[in-house]
Amino acid sequence: MIAAPDVLCVGDLDLDLFVSVPTIPGFDQKVGGRHLGQMPGGMSANSAVAFTRLGRPARLMAAIGDDAGGGEALMKVAAEGVDVSHVVCRSGLNSFMCVVLLSPSGEKSLIRLETDAYLPRVADIVPAVFDGIRHIHVTYGDADLTEHVLRQARDRGITASLDLEPPDIQRAPARLAPVLELVDTLFVNREAWVCAAEALGVPLAPAMLKQGDGEIVVTMGADGCRHISAAGQTAAPGIVLDAIDTTGAGDCFAAAYIAARMEGAALPDRLRFANAAAALATLAYGAQSAMPRRRDVEEFLQSEGQTHA
């Protein structure tokens, strides 16, 4: 029997088209590619799958079109045990999808093919979505949606995390500051760290987050991560494996970090656990197919001589 979800992920669900290329082409360039298949993706859906595989049952609030691709993505996410009962299907629309170009080192470039079924709308966020939820994880794909969900979390006493990406920051830079005030945990990569500072006019700081009591986690791939709070900064070294596909690794990191935080793990253990989970998530093609299960992460940490509380 699947446990009731206590994490809510709000954002995107799509079907990713993966293409292996020898190098990422520039303008007016052509390279040969190899079709690797179509697999479910979307930042929020990826995190929901990661949460569930790590033993933290998740609910997904997303939108799809009524095409075959959306139906396939929804079916595969549901098969992972994610609660998809609140995913909205929009008639007559194609589902959001991404084209993912993968280099031989596993690094990626993405092209987002957005549609009107890209994200849920504010009107789709009904009270039942929050039933049983202890933590909410959101993206910044639509500022109205993000701020609404975060205000609902605040009003219900639910902790919240936000995963920021540069293209989303650039959509609504003026909305970022009030959104950050509603966030407990902020995840950014190095590019988003710079982009957010440009949008805000000052560098990111924990004081910008919920009543100055928030935390910022900067992910740096193989270089590890950095945690910033009012108490200071903590760095954790990266874990280098023979990566095949880094798609979804950041989404896995966020889910693993929050899962460990919800379980009361100490900060160094949270960072190690998240780094290990993200590294393991790069060992197969597809954003969700390689998401590790809890036992995989724990066995890996034990083999590396590390522990997770």
Residue pairs with C-beta under 8 A, 6 or more apart in sequence:
2 57
2 81
3 57
4 57
4 132
5 57
5 58
5 59
5 82
5 83
5 132
5 133
6 56
6 57
6 132
6 133
6 134
6 135
6 262
7 48
7 51
7 56
7 57
7 58
7 59
7 133
7 134
7 135
7 136
7 137
7 258
7 259
7 262
8 58
8 59
8 61
8 129
8 130
8 133
8 135
8 136
8 137
9 44
9 45
9 47
9 48
9 51
9 58
9 59
9 60
9 61
9 62
9 136
9 137
9 138
10 44
10 61
10 62
10 120
10 125
10 136
10 137
10 138
10 139
10 145
10 146
10 149
11 42
11 43
11 44
11 45
11 61
11 62
11 119
11 138
11 139
11 141
12 42
12 43
12 44
12 45
12 62
12 96
12 118
12 119
12 139
12 141
13 40
13 41
13 42
13 44
13 45
13 60
13 62
13 63
13 64
13 70
13 73
13 74
13 77
13 87
13 95
13 96
14 40
14 41
14 42
14 45
14 69
14 73
14 95
14 96
14 97
14 98
15 38
15 39
15 40
15 41
15 69
15 70
15 72
15 73
15 95
15 97
16 38
16 39
16 40
16 41
16 97
16 98
16 99
16 100
16 247
16 286
16 287
17 35
17 38
17 97
17 98
17 99
17 100
18 35
18 36
18 37
18 38
18 39
18 100
18 102
18 245
18 247
18 285
18 286
19 33
19 34
19 35
19 36
19 99
19 100
19 101
19 102
20 33
20 34
20 36
20 102
20 104
21 31
21 32
21 33
21 34
21 101
21 102
21 103
22 31
22 32
22 103
22 104
23 31
23 103
24 101
24 103
24 109
25 31
33 101
36 102
36 285
37 285
37 286
38 69
38 72
39 76
39 285
39 286
39 287
39 288
39 289
40 72
40 73
40 76
40 77
40 286
40 287
40 288
41 73
41 98
41 100
41 247
41 248
41 286
41 287
41 288
42 62
42 73
42 96
42 287
43 139
43 163
43 165
43 251
44 60
44 61
44 62
44 137
44 138
44 139
44 251
45 60
45 62
45 73
45 77
45 82
45 288
46 248
46 251
46 252
46 287
46 288
46 291
47 58
47 137
47 163
47 251
47 252
47 254
47 255
48 58
48 59
48 60
48 77
48 82
48 255
49 58
49 77
49 80
49 82
49 288
49 291
50 248
50 251
50 252
50 254
50 255
50 256
50 277
50 281
50 291
51 57
51 58
51 137
51 255
51 258
51 259
52 58
52 80
52 81
52 82
53 80
53 291
53 292
53 293
53 294
54 255
54 256
54 259
54 277
54 292
54 293
54 294
54 297
55 259
55 293
55 294
56 255
56 258
56 259
56 262
57 81
57 82
57 83
58 82
58 83
59 82
59 83
59 84
59 85
59 86
59 129
59 133
60 77
60 82
60 83
60 84
60 86
60 87
61 86
61 87
61 120
61 124
61 125
61 129
62 84
62 87
62 88
62 119
62 120
63 87
63 88
63 89
63 90
63 96
63 117
63 118
63 119
63 120
63 121
63 124
64 70
64 71
64 73
64 74
64 87
64 88
64 89
64 90
64 95
64 96
64 117
65 89
65 90
65 92
65 93
65 94
65 95
65 96
65 115
65 117
66 89
66 90
66 91
66 92
66 93
67 93
67 94
67 95
69 94
69 95
69 97
70 89
70 94
70 95
70 117
73 95
74 84
74 87
74 89
76 288
77 84
77 288
78 84
80 288
86 124
86 126
86 128
86 129
88 120
88 121
88 124
90 116
90 117
93 115
93 116
93 117
94 115
94 117
95 115
95 117
96 112
96 113
96 114
96 115
96 117
96 118
96 119
97 113
98 110
98 111
98 112
98 113
99 110
99 111
99 113
100 108
100 109
100 110
100 245
100 247
101 108
101 109
101 110
101 111
102 108
102 245
102 247
102 285
105 243
106 243
106 244
106 245
106 246
106 282
107 243
107 246
108 245
108 246
108 247
110 247
112 167
118 141
119 141
119 142
119 145
120 145
121 145
122 144
122 145
122 148
125 145
125 148
125 149
125 152
130 136
130 152
130 153
130 156
130 158
133 156
133 158
134 158
134 159
134 262
135 158
135 159
135 160
135 161
135 258
135 262
136 149
136 150
136 153
136 158
136 159
136 160
136 161
137 160
137 161
137 162
137 163
137 254
137 255
137 258
138 145
138 146
138 149
138 150
138 160
138 161
138 162
138 163
139 146
139 162
139 163
139 164
139 165
139 168
140 146
140 162
140 163
140 164
140 165
140 168
140 169
140 171
140 172
140 176
140 179
141 168
141 171
143 171
143 172
143 175
143 176
143 179
146 162
146 179
147 175
147 178
147 179
147 182
149 160
150 160
150 162
150 179
150 182
150 183
151 182
152 158
153 159
153 160
153 182
154 160
154 182
154 210
159 184
159 185
160 182
160 183
160 184
160 185
161 183
161 184
161 185
161 186
161 187
161 254
161 258
162 179
162 180
162 183
162 185
162 186
162 187
163 187
163 250
163 251
163 254
164 186
164 187
164 188
164 192
164 196
165 189
165 192
166 191
166 192
166 195
169 176
169 192
169 195
169 196
169 199
170 195
170 199
173 198
173 199
173 200
174 199
176 196
176 199
176 200
177 200
177 208
180 186
180 208
180 209
180 214
181 208
181 209
181 210
181 211
182 210
183 209
183 210
183 214
184 209
184 210
184 213
184 214
184 215
185 214
185 215
185 216
185 217
185 257
185 258
185 261
186 204
186 209
186 214
186 215
186 216
186 217
187 217
187 219
187 250
187 253
187 254
187 257
188 196
188 204
188 216
188 217
188 218
188 219
189 218
189 219
189 220
189 221
189 250
190 218
190 219
190 220
193 204
193 218
196 204
197 203
197 204
200 208
204 216
204 228
205 216
205 228
206 212
206 213
206 214
206 215
206 216
206 228
206 229
206 230
207 230
208 214
209 215
209 216
212 230
213 230
214 229
215 227
215 228
215 229
216 227
216 228
216 229
217 225
217 226
217 227
217 228
217 254
217 257
217 271
217 274
218 225
218 226
218 227
218 228
219 225
219 250
219 253
219 278
220 226
220 238
221 238
221 246
221 249
222 238
222 239
222 240
223 237
223 238
224 235
224 236
224 237
224 238
224 239
224 271
224 275
225 235
225 236
225 238
225 253
225 271
225 274
225 275
226 233
226 234
226 235
226 236
227 233
227 234
227 235
227 236
227 267
227 271
234 267
234 268
234 271
236 268
236 271
236 272
236 275
237 275
238 275
238 279
239 275
239 276
239 278
239 279
239 304
240 279
241 279
241 280
241 282
241 283
242 283
243 279
243 282
243 283
244 282
244 283
244 284
244 285
244 290
245 282
245 284
245 285
245 286
245 287
245 290
246 282
247 286
247 287
248 281
248 286
248 287
248 288
248 290
248 291
249 278
249 279
249 281
249 282
250 278
251 287
252 277
252 278
252 280
252 281
252 291
252 292
253 274
253 275
253 277
253 278
254 274
255 277
256 273
256 274
256 276
256 277
256 278
256 297
257 270
257 271
257 273
257 274
259 273
260 269
260 270
260 273
260 274
260 308
261 270
264 309
265 273
265 308
265 309
266 309
269 307
269 308
269 309
272 301
272 306
272 308
273 297
273 301
273 308
276 297
276 300
276 301
276 304
276 306
277 292
277 297
280 290
280 292
280 296
280 297
280 300
281 290
281 291
281 292
282 290
283 290
284 290
292 300
297 308
298 308
301 307
301 308
